[in-house]
Amino acid sequence: MASDSGKRAPQRVVKCPQCGGDSIYSPGNPYRPFCSARCKGLDLGAWASESFRVPDETPPDDQPFGDPKLQ
């Protein structure tokens, strides 16, 4: 049986994706990876309003694919 010396592993601190501040990344932080309910809500709001977008290089349906000079 291993003895418990009373030492705990150091808590992992990460950068909050919303504000950039310190956030404790552990099961004890209900907002992880965010630092607070405010940051978590701001991030959710940005997703809901479609502020996070991935650029799409596909041309609209009425434009042909490829280089127009080659057609």
PyMOL Python script that loads the backbone (N, CA, C, O; Angstrom):
from pymol import cmd

cmd.read_pdbstr("""\
ATOM      1  N   MET A   1       0.841  -1.168   0.000  1.00  0.00           N
ATOM      2  CA  MET A   1       0.000   0.000   0.000  1.00  0.00           C
ATOM      3  C   MET A   1       0.892   1.238   0.000  1.00  0.00           C
ATOM      4  O   MET A   1       1.813   1.348   0.810  1.00  0.00           O
ATOM      5  N   ALA A   2       0.615   2.165  -0.910  1.00  0.00           N
ATOM      6  CA  ALA A   2       1.430   3.377  -1.031  1.00  0.00           C
ATOM      7  C   ALA A   2       1.053   4.367   0.052  1.00  0.00           C
ATOM      8  O   ALA A   2      -0.118   4.513   0.403  1.00  0.00           O
ATOM      9  N   SER A   3       2.051   5.036   0.570  1.00  0.00           N
ATOM     10  CA  SER A   3       1.768   6.044   1.589  1.00  0.00           C
ATOM     11  C   SER A   3       1.408   7.365   0.924  1.00  0.00           C
ATOM     12  O   SER A   3       1.950   7.723  -0.122  1.00  0.00           O
ATOM     13  N   ASP A   4       0.496   8.071   1.546  1.00  0.00           N
ATOM     14  CA  ASP A   4       0.058   9.370   1.045  1.00  0.00           C
ATOM     15  C   ASP A   4       0.807  10.446   1.805  1.00  0.00           C
ATOM     16  O   ASP A   4       0.597  10.615   3.006  1.00  0.00           O
ATOM     17  N   SER A   5       1.664  11.165   1.133  1.00  0.00           N
ATOM     18  CA  SER A   5       2.468  12.177   1.805  1.00  0.00           C
ATOM     19  C   SER A   5       1.722  13.509   1.924  1.00  0.00           C
ATOM     20  O   SER A   5       2.267  14.485   2.439  1.00  0.00           O
ATOM     21  N   GLY A   6       0.472  13.543   1.445  1.00  0.00           N
ATOM     22  CA  GLY A   6      -0.303  14.770   1.555  1.00  0.00           C
ATOM     23  C   GLY A   6      -0.057  15.757   0.434  1.00  0.00           C
ATOM     24  O   GLY A   6      -0.651  16.835   0.413  1.00  0.00           O
ATOM     25  N   LYS A   7       0.812  15.401  -0.498  1.00  0.00           N
ATOM     26  CA  LYS A   7       1.097  16.298  -1.619  1.00  0.00           C
ATOM     27  C   LYS A   7       0.085  16.095  -2.735  1.00  0.00           C
ATOM     28  O   LYS A   7      -0.309  14.969  -3.037  1.00  0.00           O
ATOM     29  N   ARG A   8      -0.318  17.166  -3.323  1.00  0.00           N
ATOM     30  CA  ARG A   8      -1.211  17.116  -4.474  1.00  0.00           C
ATOM     31  C   ARG A   8      -0.442  17.592  -5.692  1.00  0.00           C
ATOM     32  O   ARG A   8       0.490  18.390  -5.595  1.00  0.00           O
ATOM     33  N   ALA A   9      -0.853  17.086  -6.829  1.00  0.00           N
ATOM     34  CA  ALA A   9      -0.239  17.543  -8.078  1.00  0.00           C
ATOM     35  C   ALA A   9      -0.592  19.015  -8.272  1.00  0.00           C
ATOM     36  O   ALA A   9      -1.696  19.435  -7.922  1.00  0.00           O
ATOM     37  N   PRO A  10       0.320  19.794  -8.819  1.00  0.00           N
ATOM     38  CA  PRO A  10       0.004  21.215  -9.038  1.00  0.00           C
ATOM     39  C   PRO A  10      -1.151  21.362 -10.028  1.00  0.00           C
ATOM     40  O   PRO A  10      -1.283  20.583 -10.972  1.00  0.00           O
ATOM     41  N   GLN A  11      -1.977  22.368  -9.792  1.00  0.00           N
ATOM     42  CA  GLN A  11      -3.113  22.594 -10.679  1.00  0.00           C
ATOM     43  C   GLN A  11      -2.615  23.130 -12.015  1.00  0.00           C
ATOM     44  O   GLN A  11      -1.693  23.943 -12.078  1.00  0.00           O
ATOM     45  N   ARG A  12      -3.244  22.657 -13.064  1.00  0.00           N
ATOM     46  CA  ARG A  12      -2.876  23.102 -14.405  1.00  0.00           C
ATOM     47  C   ARG A  12      -3.588  24.421 -14.694  1.00  0.00           C
ATOM     48  O   ARG A  12      -4.813  24.506 -14.612  1.00  0.00           O
ATOM     49  N   VAL A  13      -2.823  25.429 -15.025  1.00  0.00           N
ATOM     50  CA  VAL A  13      -3.375  26.743 -15.351  1.00  0.00           C
ATOM     51  C   VAL A  13      -3.201  26.956 -16.844  1.00  0.00           C
ATOM     52  O   VAL A  13      -2.098  26.838 -17.378  1.00  0.00           O
ATOM     53  N   VAL A  14      -4.319  27.275 -17.520  1.00  0.00           N
ATOM     54  CA  VAL A  14      -4.303  27.518 -18.959  1.00  0.00           C
ATOM     55  C   VAL A  14      -4.806  28.926 -19.230  1.00  0.00           C
ATOM     56  O   VAL A  14      -5.324  29.596 -18.337  1.00  0.00           O
ATOM     57  N   LYS A  15      -4.651  29.358 -20.450  1.00  0.00           N
ATOM     58  CA  LYS A  15      -5.116  30.683 -20.857  1.00  0.00           C
ATOM     59  C   LYS A  15      -6.590  30.588 -21.248  1.00  0.00           C
ATOM     60  O   LYS A  15      -6.959  29.735 -22.055  1.00  0.00           O
ATOM     61  N   CYS A  16      -7.426  31.443 -20.694  1.00  0.00           N
ATOM     62  CA  CYS A  16      -8.853  31.476 -21.025  1.00  0.00           C
ATOM     63  C   CYS A  16      -9.000  31.856 -22.498  1.00  0.00           C
ATOM     64  O   CYS A  16      -8.443  32.868 -22.921  1.00  0.00           O
ATOM     65  N   PRO A  17      -9.742  31.062 -23.295  1.00  0.00           N
ATOM     66  CA  PRO A  17      -9.874  31.365 -24.714  1.00  0.00           C
ATOM     67  C   PRO A  17     -10.615  32.674 -24.998  1.00  0.00           C
ATOM     68  O   PRO A  17     -10.513  33.212 -26.101  1.00  0.00           O
ATOM     69  N   GLN A  18     -11.347  33.184 -24.032  1.00  0.00           N
ATOM     70  CA  GLN A  18     -12.125  34.402 -24.256  1.00  0.00           C
ATOM     71  C   GLN A  18     -11.352  35.656 -23.866  1.00  0.00           C
ATOM     72  O   GLN A  18     -11.200  36.567 -24.679  1.00  0.00           O
ATOM     73  N   CYS A  19     -10.863  35.709 -22.629  1.00  0.00           N
ATOM     74  CA  CYS A  19     -10.225  36.940 -22.141  1.00  0.00           C
ATOM     75  C   CYS A  19      -8.701  36.858 -22.092  1.00  0.00           C
ATOM     76  O   CYS A  19      -8.027  37.883 -21.985  1.00  0.00           O
ATOM     77  N   GLY A  20      -8.158  35.643 -22.169  1.00  0.00           N
ATOM     78  CA  GLY A  20      -6.709  35.480 -22.113  1.00  0.00           C
ATOM     79  C   GLY A  20      -6.149  35.425 -20.705  1.00  0.00           C
ATOM     80  O   GLY A  20      -4.936  35.313 -20.528  1.00  0.00           O
ATOM     81  N   GLY A  21      -7.002  35.500 -19.709  1.00  0.00           N
ATOM     82  CA  GLY A  21      -6.543  35.424 -18.326  1.00  0.00           C
ATOM     83  C   GLY A  21      -6.271  33.993 -17.897  1.00  0.00           C
ATOM     84  O   GLY A  21      -6.487  33.058 -18.668  1.00  0.00           O
ATOM     85  N   ASP A  22      -5.801  33.821 -16.681  1.00  0.00           N
ATOM     86  CA  ASP A  22      -5.518  32.496 -16.152  1.00  0.00           C
ATOM     87  C   ASP A  22      -6.811  31.761 -15.821  1.00  0.00           C
ATOM     88  O   ASP A  22      -7.750  32.342 -15.276  1.00  0.00           O
ATOM     89  N   SER A  23      -6.843  30.479 -16.159  1.00  0.00           N
ATOM     90  CA  SER A  23      -7.986  29.634 -15.855  1.00  0.00           C
ATOM     91  C   SER A  23      -7.475  28.300 -15.343  1.00  0.00           C
ATOM     92  O   SER A  23      -6.594  27.695 -15.954  1.00  0.00           O
ATOM     93  N   ILE A  24      -8.020  27.838 -14.232  1.00  0.00           N
ATOM     94  CA  ILE A  24      -7.615  26.544 -13.674  1.00  0.00           C
ATOM     95  C   ILE A  24      -8.341  25.455 -14.449  1.00  0.00           C
ATOM     96  O   ILE A  24      -9.571  25.412 -14.488  1.00  0.00           O
ATOM     97  N   TYR A  25      -7.554  24.573 -15.067  1.00  0.00           N
ATOM     98  CA  TYR A  25      -8.117  23.499 -15.875  1.00  0.00           C
ATOM     99  C   TYR A  25      -8.192  22.237 -15.026  1.00  0.00           C
ATOM    100  O   TYR A  25      -7.275  21.416 -15.013  1.00  0.00           O
ATOM    101  N   SER A  26      -9.304  22.109 -14.319  1.00  0.00           N
ATOM    102  CA  SER A  26      -9.516  20.944 -13.464  1.00  0.00           C
ATOM    103  C   SER A  26     -11.011  20.696 -13.331  1.00  0.00           C
ATOM    104  O   SER A  26     -11.816  21.578 -13.631  1.00  0.00           O
ATOM    105  N   PRO A  27     -11.387  19.506 -12.884  1.00  0.00           N
ATOM    106  CA  PRO A  27     -12.809  19.217 -12.690  1.00  0.00           C
ATOM    107  C   PRO A  27     -13.471  20.162 -11.686  1.00  0.00           C
ATOM    108  O   PRO A  27     -14.696  20.292 -11.678  1.00  0.00           O
ATOM    109  N   GLY A  28     -12.689  20.811 -10.856  1.00  0.00           N
ATOM    110  CA  GLY A  28     -13.230  21.760  -9.889  1.00  0.00           C
ATOM    111  C   GLY A  28     -13.668  23.081 -10.502  1.00  0.00           C
ATOM    112  O   GLY A  28     -14.339  23.874  -9.841  1.00  0.00           O
ATOM    113  N   ASN A  29     -13.300  23.331 -11.752  1.00  0.00           N
ATOM    114  CA  ASN A  29     -13.703  24.562 -12.435  1.00  0.00           C
ATOM    115  C   ASN A  29     -14.861  24.226 -13.375  1.00  0.00           C
ATOM    116  O   ASN A  29     -14.631  23.640 -14.433  1.00  0.00           O
ATOM    117  N   PRO A  30     -16.091  24.578 -13.022  1.00  0.00           N
ATOM    118  CA  PRO A  30     -17.244  24.217 -13.857  1.00  0.00           C
ATOM    119  C   PRO A  30     -17.277  24.950 -15.202  1.00  0.00           C
ATOM    120  O   PRO A  30     -18.067  24.598 -16.078  1.00  0.00           O
ATOM    121  N   TYR A  31     -16.435  25.956 -15.366  1.00  0.00           N
ATOM    122  CA  TYR A  31     -16.438  26.745 -16.602  1.00  0.00           C
ATOM    123  C   TYR A  31     -15.280  26.383 -17.525  1.00  0.00           C
ATOM    124  O   TYR A  31     -15.127  26.994 -18.583  1.00  0.00           O
ATOM    125  N   ARG A  32     -14.463  25.403 -17.149  1.00  0.00           N
ATOM    126  CA  ARG A  32     -13.256  25.094 -17.916  1.00  0.00           C
ATOM    127  C   ARG A  32     -13.583  24.858 -19.371  1.00  0.00           C
ATOM    128  O   ARG A  32     -14.607  24.235 -19.652  1.00  0.00           O
ATOM    129  N   PRO A  33     -12.794  25.306 -20.298  1.00  0.00           N
ATOM    130  CA  PRO A  33     -11.492  25.933 -20.162  1.00  0.00           C
ATOM    131  C   PRO A  33     -11.576  27.434 -19.883  1.00  0.00           C
ATOM    132  O   PRO A  33     -10.545  28.105 -19.839  1.00  0.00           O
ATOM    133  N   PHE A  34     -12.763  27.965 -19.697  1.00  0.00           N
ATOM    134  CA  PHE A  34     -12.937  29.391 -19.434  1.00  0.00           C
ATOM    135  C   PHE A  34     -12.679  29.690 -17.965  1.00  0.00           C
ATOM    136  O   PHE A  34     -12.709  28.790 -17.126  1.00  0.00           O
ATOM    137  N   CYS A  35     -12.427  30.953 -17.658  1.00  0.00           N
ATOM    138  CA  CYS A  35     -12.126  31.327 -16.283  1.00  0.00           C
ATOM    139  C   CYS A  35     -13.374  31.656 -15.476  1.00  0.00           C
ATOM    140  O   CYS A  35     -13.336  31.637 -14.246  1.00  0.00           O
ATOM    141  N   SER A  36     -14.485  31.959 -16.154  1.00  0.00           N
ATOM    142  CA  SER A  36     -15.682  32.373 -15.429  1.00  0.00           C
ATOM    143  C   SER A  36     -16.941  32.115 -16.262  1.00  0.00           C
ATOM    144  O   SER A  36     -16.867  31.792 -17.447  1.00  0.00           O
ATOM    145  N   ALA A  37     -18.087  32.264 -15.612  1.00  0.00           N
ATOM    146  CA  ALA A  37     -19.362  32.119 -16.312  1.00  0.00           C
ATOM    147  C   ALA A  37     -19.508  33.207 -17.377  1.00  0.00           C
ATOM    148  O   ALA A  37     -20.091  32.967 -18.435  1.00  0.00           O
ATOM    149  N   ARG A  38     -18.980  34.396 -17.099  1.00  0.00           N
ATOM    150  CA  ARG A  38     -19.062  35.491 -18.056  1.00  0.00           C
ATOM    151  C   ARG A  38     -18.344  35.148 -19.359  1.00  0.00           C
ATOM    152  O   ARG A  38     -18.900  35.324 -20.443  1.00  0.00           O
ATOM    153  N   CYS A  39     -17.112  34.660 -19.253  1.00  0.00           N
ATOM    154  CA  CYS A  39     -16.346  34.309 -20.454  1.00  0.00           C
ATOM    155  C   CYS A  39     -17.008  33.164 -21.213  1.00  0.00           C
ATOM    156  O   CYS A  39     -17.048  33.172 -22.443  1.00  0.00           O
ATOM    157  N   LYS A  40     -17.524  32.186 -20.485  1.00  0.00           N
ATOM    158  CA  LYS A  40     -18.205  31.062 -21.131  1.00  0.00           C
ATOM    159  C   LYS A  40     -19.446  31.555 -21.878  1.00  0.00           C
ATOM    160  O   LYS A  40     -19.718  31.113 -22.994  1.00  0.00           O
ATOM    161  N   GLY A  41     -20.197  32.470 -21.262  1.00  0.00           N
ATOM    162  CA  GLY A  41     -21.394  33.018 -21.906  1.00  0.00           C
ATOM    163  C   GLY A  41     -21.071  33.877 -23.114  1.00  0.00           C
ATOM    164  O   GLY A  41     -21.788  33.833 -24.114  1.00  0.00           O
ATOM    165  N   LEU A  42     -19.999  34.663 -23.036  1.00  0.00           N
ATOM    166  CA  LEU A  42     -19.597  35.477 -24.182  1.00  0.00           C
ATOM    167  C   LEU A  42     -19.213  34.608 -25.371  1.00  0.00           C
ATOM    168  O   LEU A  42     -19.556  34.918 -26.512  1.00  0.00           O
ATOM    169  N   ASP A  43     -18.496  33.514 -25.100  1.00  0.00           N
ATOM    170  CA  ASP A  43     -18.096  32.601 -26.165  1.00  0.00           C
ATOM    171  C   ASP A  43     -19.319  31.915 -26.778  1.00  0.00           C
ATOM    172  O   ASP A  43     -19.412  31.790 -27.999  1.00  0.00           O
ATOM    173  N   LEU A  44     -20.238  31.479 -25.954  1.00  0.00           N
ATOM    174  CA  LEU A  44     -21.463  30.853 -26.455  1.00  0.00           C
ATOM    175  C   LEU A  44     -22.267  31.841 -27.290  1.00  0.00           C
ATOM    176  O   LEU A  44     -22.811  31.471 -28.331  1.00  0.00           O
ATOM    177  N   GLY A  45     -22.349  33.087 -26.851  1.00  0.00           N
ATOM    178  CA  GLY A  45     -23.056  34.112 -27.611  1.00  0.00           C
ATOM    179  C   GLY A  45     -22.432  34.366 -28.974  1.00  0.00           C
ATOM    180  O   GLY A  45     -23.141  34.592 -29.955  1.00  0.00           O
ATOM    181  N   ALA A  46     -21.108  34.331 -29.037  1.00  0.00           N
ATOM    182  CA  ALA A  46     -20.421  34.526 -30.315  1.00  0.00           C
ATOM    183  C   ALA A  46     -20.729  33.384 -31.273  1.00  0.00           C
ATOM    184  O   ALA A  46     -20.921  33.606 -32.468  1.00  0.00           O
ATOM    185  N   TRP A  47     -20.776  32.163 -30.752  1.00  0.00           N
ATOM    186  CA  TRP A  47     -21.140  31.027 -31.610  1.00  0.00           C
ATOM    187  C   TRP A  47     -22.586  31.152 -32.066  1.00  0.00           C
ATOM    188  O   TRP A  47     -22.887  30.907 -33.234  1.00  0.00           O
ATOM    189  N   ALA A  48     -23.489  31.533 -31.157  1.00  0.00           N
ATOM    190  CA  ALA A  48     -24.908  31.632 -31.493  1.00  0.00           C
ATOM    191  C   ALA A  48     -25.179  32.718 -32.532  1.00  0.00           C
ATOM    192  O   ALA A  48     -26.082  32.578 -33.357  1.00  0.00           O
ATOM    193  N   SER A  49     -24.400  33.798 -32.494  1.00  0.00           N
ATOM    194  CA  SER A  49     -24.589  34.881 -33.464  1.00  0.00           C
ATOM    195  C   SER A  49     -23.762  34.665 -34.729  1.00  0.00           C
ATOM    196  O   SER A  49     -23.716  35.530 -35.603  1.00  0.00           O
ATOM    197  N   GLU A  50     -23.109  33.503 -34.821  1.00  0.00           N
ATOM    198  CA  GLU A  50     -22.292  33.123 -35.971  1.00  0.00           C
ATOM    199  C   GLU A  50     -21.122  34.073 -36.208  1.00  0.00           C
ATOM    200  O   GLU A  50     -20.743  34.334 -37.350  1.00  0.00           O
ATOM    201  N   SER A  51     -20.555  34.587 -35.119  1.00  0.00           N
ATOM    202  CA  SER A  51     -19.378  35.443 -35.236  1.00  0.00           C
ATOM    203  C   SER A  51     -18.131  34.645 -35.604  1.00  0.00           C
ATOM    204  O   SER A  51     -17.203  35.178 -36.212  1.00  0.00           O
ATOM    205  N   PHE A  52     -18.114  33.368 -35.234  1.00  0.00           N
ATOM    206  CA  PHE A  52     -16.999  32.495 -35.597  1.00  0.00           C
ATOM    207  C   PHE A  52     -17.335  31.863 -36.937  1.00  0.00           C
ATOM    208  O   PHE A  52     -18.299  31.105 -37.048  1.00  0.00           O
ATOM    209  N   ARG A  53     -16.548  32.171 -37.947  1.00  0.00           N
ATOM    210  CA  ARG A  53     -16.804  31.629 -39.278  1.00  0.00           C
ATOM    211  C   ARG A  53     -15.521  31.113 -39.887  1.00  0.00           C
ATOM    212  O   ARG A  53     -14.435  31.628 -39.622  1.00  0.00           O
ATOM    213  N   VAL A  54     -15.660  30.102 -40.697  1.00  0.00           N
ATOM    214  CA  VAL A  54     -14.544  29.552 -41.457  1.00  0.00           C
ATOM    215  C   VAL A  54     -14.694  30.069 -42.878  1.00  0.00           C
ATOM    216  O   VAL A  54     -15.761  29.909 -43.471  1.00  0.00           O
ATOM    217  N   PRO A  55     -13.647  30.691 -43.451  1.00  0.00           N
ATOM    218  CA  PRO A  55     -13.774  31.218 -44.801  1.00  0.00           C
ATOM    219  C   PRO A  55     -14.052  30.100 -45.809  1.00  0.00           C
ATOM    220  O   PRO A  55     -13.474  29.016 -45.731  1.00  0.00           O
ATOM    221  N   ASP A  56     -14.935  30.382 -46.739  1.00  0.00           N
ATOM    222  CA  ASP A  56     -15.317  29.420 -47.764  1.00  0.00           C
ATOM    223  C   ASP A  56     -14.880  29.950 -49.115  1.00  0.00           C
ATOM    224  O   ASP A  56     -15.311  31.024 -49.533  1.00  0.00           O
ATOM    225  N   GLU A  57     -14.031  29.207 -49.799  1.00  0.00           N
ATOM    226  CA  GLU A  57     -13.536  29.648 -51.103  1.00  0.00           C
ATOM    227  C   GLU A  57     -14.351  29.078 -52.259  1.00  0.00           C
ATOM    228  O   GLU A  57     -13.984  29.265 -53.419  1.00  0.00           O
ATOM    229  N   THR A  58     -15.437  28.395 -51.966  1.00  0.00           N
ATOM    230  CA  THR A  58     -16.295  27.854 -53.009  1.00  0.00           C
ATOM    231  C   THR A  58     -17.046  29.006 -53.665  1.00  0.00           C
ATOM    232  O   THR A  58     -17.644  29.821 -52.964  1.00  0.00           O
ATOM    233  N   PRO A  59     -17.028  29.095 -55.000  1.00  0.00           N
ATOM    234  CA  PRO A  59     -17.752  30.182 -55.658  1.00  0.00           C
ATOM    235  C   PRO A  59     -19.267  29.991 -55.535  1.00  0.00           C
ATOM    236  O   PRO A  59     -19.734  28.868 -55.351  1.00  0.00           O
ATOM    237  N   PRO A  60     -20.024  31.067 -55.635  1.00  0.00           N
ATOM    238  CA  PRO A  60     -21.482  30.936 -55.611  1.00  0.00           C
ATOM    239  C   PRO A  60     -21.951  30.024 -56.746  1.00  0.00           C
ATOM    240  O   PRO A  60     -21.214  29.785 -57.703  1.00  0.00           O
ATOM    241  N   ASP A  61     -23.174  29.522 -56.633  1.00  0.00           N
ATOM    242  CA  ASP A  61     -23.712  28.577 -57.618  1.00  0.00           C
ATOM    243  C   ASP A  61     -23.760  29.139 -59.028  1.00  0.00           C
ATOM    244  O   ASP A  61     -23.695  28.374 -59.990  1.00  0.00           O
ATOM    245  N   ASP A  62     -23.872  30.455 -59.183  1.00  0.00           N
ATOM    246  CA  ASP A  62     -23.981  31.036 -60.518  1.00  0.00           C
ATOM    247  C   ASP A  62     -22.634  31.340 -61.166  1.00  0.00           C
ATOM    248  O   ASP A  62     -22.588  31.855 -62.283  1.00  0.00           O
ATOM    249  N   GLN A  63     -21.526  31.024 -60.467  1.00  0.00           N
ATOM    250  CA  GLN A  63     -20.192  31.237 -61.033  1.00  0.00           C
ATOM    251  C   GLN A  63     -19.507  29.894 -61.248  1.00  0.00           C
ATOM    252  O   GLN A  63     -19.641  29.000 -60.412  1.00  0.00           O
ATOM    253  N   PRO A  64     -18.779  29.731 -62.346  1.00  0.00           N
ATOM    254  CA  PRO A  64     -18.111  28.451 -62.616  1.00  0.00           C
ATOM    255  C   PRO A  64     -16.905  28.236 -61.702  1.00  0.00           C
ATOM    256  O   PRO A  64     -16.335  29.191 -61.176  1.00  0.00           O
ATOM    257  N   PHE A  65     -16.524  26.964 -61.520  1.00  0.00           N
ATOM    258  CA  PHE A  65     -15.341  26.622 -60.756  1.00  0.00           C
ATOM    259  C   PHE A  65     -14.105  26.905 -61.586  1.00  0.00           C
ATOM    260  O   PHE A  65     -14.173  26.939 -62.815  1.00  0.00           O
ATOM    261  N   GLY A  66     -12.987  27.106 -60.931  1.00  0.00           N
ATOM    262  CA  GLY A  66     -11.718  27.251 -61.620  1.00  0.00           C
ATOM    263  C   GLY A  66     -11.436  28.651 -62.117  1.00  0.00           C
ATOM    264  O   GLY A  66     -12.147  29.599 -61.786  1.00  0.00           O
ATOM    265  N   ASP A  67     -10.383  28.770 -62.922  1.00  0.00           N
ATOM    266  CA  ASP A  67      -9.933  30.036 -63.459  1.00  0.00           C
ATOM    267  C   ASP A  67     -10.790  30.432 -64.653  1.00  0.00           C
ATOM    268  O   ASP A  67     -10.859  29.674 -65.621  1.00  0.00           O
ATOM    269  N   PRO A  68     -11.455  31.607 -64.623  1.00  0.00           N
ATOM    270  CA  PRO A  68     -12.322  31.994 -65.748  1.00  0.00           C
ATOM    271  C   PRO A  68     -11.545  32.190 -67.048  1.00  0.00           C
ATOM    272  O   PRO A  68     -12.136  32.120 -68.125  1.00  0.00           O
ATOM    273  N   LYS A  69     -10.225  32.435 -66.976  1.00  0.00           N
ATOM    274  CA  LYS A  69      -9.423  32.613 -68.191  1.00  0.00           C
ATOM    275  C   LYS A  69      -9.272  31.301 -68.963  1.00  0.00           C
ATOM    276  O   LYS A  69      -9.032  31.311 -70.170  1.00  0.00           O
ATOM    277  N   LEU A  70      -9.411  30.186 -68.270  1.00  0.00           N
ATOM    278  CA  LEU A  70      -9.219  28.884 -68.905  1.00  0.00           C
ATOM    279  C   LEU A  70     -10.489  28.359 -69.558  1.00  0.00           C
ATOM    280  O   LEU A  70     -10.447  27.331 -70.233  1.00  0.00           O
ATOM    281  N   GLN A  71     -11.588  29.022 -69.379  1.00  0.00           N
ATOM    282  CA  GLN A  71     -12.853  28.507 -69.922  1.00  0.00           C
ATOM    283  C   GLN A  71     -13.250  29.202 -71.193  1.00  0.00           C
ATOM    284  O   GLN A  71     -14.288  28.883 -71.773  1.00  0.00           O
TER     285      GLN A  71
END
""", "prot")
cmd.dss("prot")
cmd.show_as("cartoon", "prot")
cmd.util.cbc("prot")
cmd.orient("prot")
